[in-house]
Amino acid sequence: MIVDSVFGGKVKTHRFTIWTQQAAEHVAFDVQPGSTIDDVEKADPSLVRVKKELDKIELKARFKASAMLPPCVYFERHEGKRFTRIK
């Protein structure tokens, strides 16, 4: 990086300072090409997480269609927020 080789490794102004630093080493894992997550789950189920969450797209569709929702699901309306856009 240019910042590392010039300005003593830092660029300082009256408002901010810019510098680089090394990220910590890490290990990444993924499913082997040609295999699926189901293959991993069959080999060792403890290596696969299953995340349960509400299907908000389906809930919204049912809500718009005035369909009954289960009593264990609630909803609340939120007013749209005003925000500024800069282009």
C-alpha positions, 0 to 999 in steps of 0.5 A: 500500500502507498500509505505504508511506503510514504509519509512514515506509514501515516497521513495526518491532517488537522481533521483525521489520520489515515494509516494501515494495519494488519488484520488478525489471522483467521481460518475460513471453512466451506463445503468442498466443491462437489459436495453439499451441506447435506453431505456434511450433515450426514457425516457429522450433524454437529457441524451444521447449524439450522436457523429457525426464523419467521418467514416475513415475506409469507407473513406480509403476504398473508397480512396484506390478504387479510388472512388470519395469523396464528395467535402466537404471531403479532405485528406492529405498524411503524410509520415511515421515517423521513431521511435525507438522500445525497447523490 
